[in-house]
Amino acid sequence: MRSRLEPVKKGVKMLRRHEEGLLNFSQHRISNACAEGFNSAIQLIKANARGFRNFTNYRARILFHCGKLDLAMA
């Protein structure tokens, strides 16, 4: 924090804010990347749909997409 460079100070503040999470990750090697991936996929479905008639249809599309289900009979 003794640096005169603002970007360095900003970086140090960010690291201090996230210190607990960074230490937890280094100890346990667990992240929320999988959940973020599902959230991203759901947002993409929502954006492409331009609205569903009801929540049941929206939920079904999410389950088919995220579950990688196929409608074709095997």
VEXDREN-2710 file (C-alpha; in Angstrom, 1 decimal):
% VEXDREN-2710
k/r/px/py/pz
1/MET/0.0/0.0/0.0
2/ARG/3.0/2.3/0.1
3/SER/3.2/2.3/-3.7
4/ARG/2.4/5.6/-5.4
5/LEU/0.8/3.7/-8.3
6/GLU/-3.0/3.6/-8.1
7/PRO/-3.4/0.4/-10.0
8/VAL/-1.1/-1.4/-7.6
9/LYS/-3.1/0.0/-4.6
10/LYS/-6.3/-1.1/-6.3
11/GLY/-4.9/-4.6/-6.8
12/VAL/-3.8/-4.9/-3.2
13/LYS/-7.3/-3.8/-1.9
14/MET/-8.9/-6.4/-4.2
15/LEU/-6.7/-9.1/-2.8
16/ARG/-7.4/-8.1/0.7
17/ARG/-11.2/-8.1/0.1
18/HIS/-11.0/-11.6/-1.3
19/GLU/-8.3/-13.0/1.0
20/GLU/-10.6/-15.5/2.8
21/GLY/-11.8/-17.0/-0.5
22/LEU/-8.3/-17.2/-2.0
23/LEU/-7.0/-19.0/1.1
24/ASN/-10.0/-21.4/1.1
25/PHE/-9.4/-22.2/-2.6
26/SER/-5.7/-22.8/-2.0
27/GLN/-6.4/-25.2/0.9
28/HIS/-9.5/-27.1/-0.5
29/ARG/-9.2/-26.7/-4.3
30/ILE/-12.9/-26.2/-4.7
31/SER/-14.6/-23.5/-6.8
32/ASN/-18.1/-22.6/-8.0
33/ALA/-17.1/-22.8/-11.7
34/CYS/-19.6/-25.6/-12.3
35/ALA/-22.5/-23.6/-10.8
36/GLU/-21.4/-20.5/-12.9
37/GLY/-21.4/-22.7/-16.0
38/PHE/-25.0/-23.8/-15.4
39/ASN/-26.1/-20.2/-14.7
40/SER/-24.5/-19.1/-18.0
41/ALA/-26.3/-21.9/-19.9
42/ILE/-29.6/-21.0/-18.3
43/GLN/-29.2/-17.3/-19.1
44/LEU/-28.4/-18.3/-22.7
45/ILE/-31.6/-20.3/-22.9
46/LYS/-33.6/-17.4/-21.5
47/ALA/-32.1/-15.0/-24.0
48/ASN/-32.7/-17.2/-27.0
49/ALA/-36.3/-18.0/-26.0
50/ARG/-37.5/-14.4/-25.9
51/GLY/-40.1/-15.5/-23.3
52/PHE/-41.9/-18.7/-22.5
53/ARG/-45.7/-19.0/-22.1
54/ASN/-45.2/-20.5/-18.7
55/PHE/-42.6/-21.6/-16.2
56/THR/-43.1/-25.3/-16.9
57/ASN/-41.9/-24.9/-20.5
58/TYR/-38.9/-22.8/-19.3
59/ARG/-38.0/-25.4/-16.7
60/ALA/-38.3/-28.3/-19.2
61/ARG/-36.0/-26.6/-21.6
62/ILE/-33.4/-26.0/-18.9
63/LEU/-33.5/-29.6/-17.8
64/PHE/-33.1/-30.9/-21.3
65/HIS/-30.2/-28.6/-22.1
66/CYS/-28.3/-28.9/-18.8
67/GLY/-29.0/-32.6/-18.5
68/LYS/-27.9/-33.1/-22.1
69/LEU/-31.0/-35.1/-22.8
70/ASP/-32.0/-36.2/-26.3
71/LEU/-35.6/-36.6/-27.5
72/ALA/-34.6/-39.2/-30.1
73/MET/-35.5/-42.8/-29.2
74/ALA/-32.6/-45.1/-28.8
END
